[in-house]
Amino acid sequence: MLGLIAAAYLQLSAADAPALLHWAEECAGLADQLTTPMDPPAVRVPNEPILIVPFAFSGCMNELADLGRDGEAAAASIRPLLEHPDLRARSATLRVLGYFGDTASLPEVREHLDATDWFETLAAIDAIALLGGTEDVDRLEALAAGHWLAEVRTRAWAAANRLRYSSSANREPGSDPIDDKSDDERLERSLPAPGLYPLQTAEREICPSEAFRFRNRVLSRQEAIPGPAYEAPSSLAVLDGEFRYSNNGEWGGELDWREGSTDQRLITDNIVALIPLDDQTFIAVTGLVHLGFNGGALYRVSPSETGWDVTEISSLPSVPYWAAPMGDGLIGVRTDTGLIVASQDAIIGMGQCEPGPLAAPWR
């Protein structure tokens, strides 16, 4: 499928609108097949690797983005994906609409600056850098001043400066083709292509003590909640049942709830840690490093009338190495970008590396 789509796009760079719309609809169809870690196994095609559809969707959207403004006629077909439940679909769509110069989507794109997930916010910044105008500067500067993730702050600052000070800042929004030998060419090179992987993470932040301060609390690796060993599921007794969870690297993992004859699959992903906030609320920390993929996510697990509900809190910019409770309803998660601090509702900040005794080397 991916090869056929890529080959077709190579012939479509100067094609007419109906052909562009056809392939945009192919992207939309692939998005409908995207699965998330919370999908039960029955949702997936038996014996088919779960990455096939995301890879195909990523390639499809990349090829659409490469059409640039030649693909603007396809914008209406993919614009509904801005409301898709899958983060990958929303984020890729934001960037593609930016490359298309689709100013009709600008009001919707602006709403995604307030996304709870950092990656979706990044995608909205990238789109507004291509579509927006000076009226967007204040909102971008607020993100540059206050967001918890440095990558978001950096890109919001760059986009705000471009829209405020660029020689083309007073142009009609979305009017400049991104392949001009100008600011837009430099901007294009700085934007990540819409794709499967969230972020090309920098080299791991070195913190020799593996101890981080957040507000008045210092959290060290020694306080980490042990995660499951490879092919050795862990369990946590809760009320009249237990959670069972596993981390098998590239082969995946899961979080299950077992009580009597009940066996409820909650998450299908590698569980790095399961942290209780109280006897009713837990945060599951998931992640994987494999080939080019380096990422993770946080989920809230809370009781419902039919068992347990799972709500995604946010994706993580890189795989979590360890996690620990911090008290006051917060947890700390060590990633390549440093210690990320989250509540049961959102990521709220990052810790600062503290001086102290050297931690044991990473394995």
Secondary structure, 3 states (H helix, E strand, C coil): CHHHHHHHHHCCCCCCHHHHHHHHHHHHHHHHCCCCCCCCHHHCCCCCCCCHHHHHHHHHHHHHHHCHHHHHHHHHHHHHHHHCCCHHHHHHHHHHHHHHCCHHHHHHHHHHHHCCCHHHHHHHHHHHHHHCCHHHHHHHHHHHHHCCCHHHHHHHHHHHHHHHHCCCCCCCCCCCCCCCCCHHHHHHHHCCCCCCCCCCCCCCCCCCCCEEEECCEEEEHHHCCCCCECCECEEEEECCEEEEEEECHHHCEEEEEEECCEEEEEECCCEEEEEECCCCCEEEEEEEEECCEEEEEEEEEEEECCEEEEEEEEEECCCCCEEEEEECCEEEEEECCEEEEECCCCEEEECEECCCCCCCCCC
